[in-house]
Amino acid sequence: MKIEVLGTGCPKCKTLEKQVYEIVKEMNIDAEISKIEDIMEIMTYNVLSTPGLVIEGKLVSSGRIPSKKELTEILTKNIKS
């Protein structure tokens, strides 16, 4: 699974990145996680407000930090069997 956290380095972006790493570890998900900080690249996802979360090239959240429960559900839903 390819996961991208979109954000320029603000506290909310760092929090989302940290939570994604924690949940992926807890759930033992095989994932490649990267942080996209380049504003031009972030804009290619039509994100107007960060942080953003992209899974397998699809924007699944932007402009807020989902709760841990919601993040777990998002990741579970996007696991490829």
Helices and strands as residue ranges (DSSP letters): E 2-6, H 11-26, E 32-36, H 39-43, E 52-55, E 58-62, H 68-77
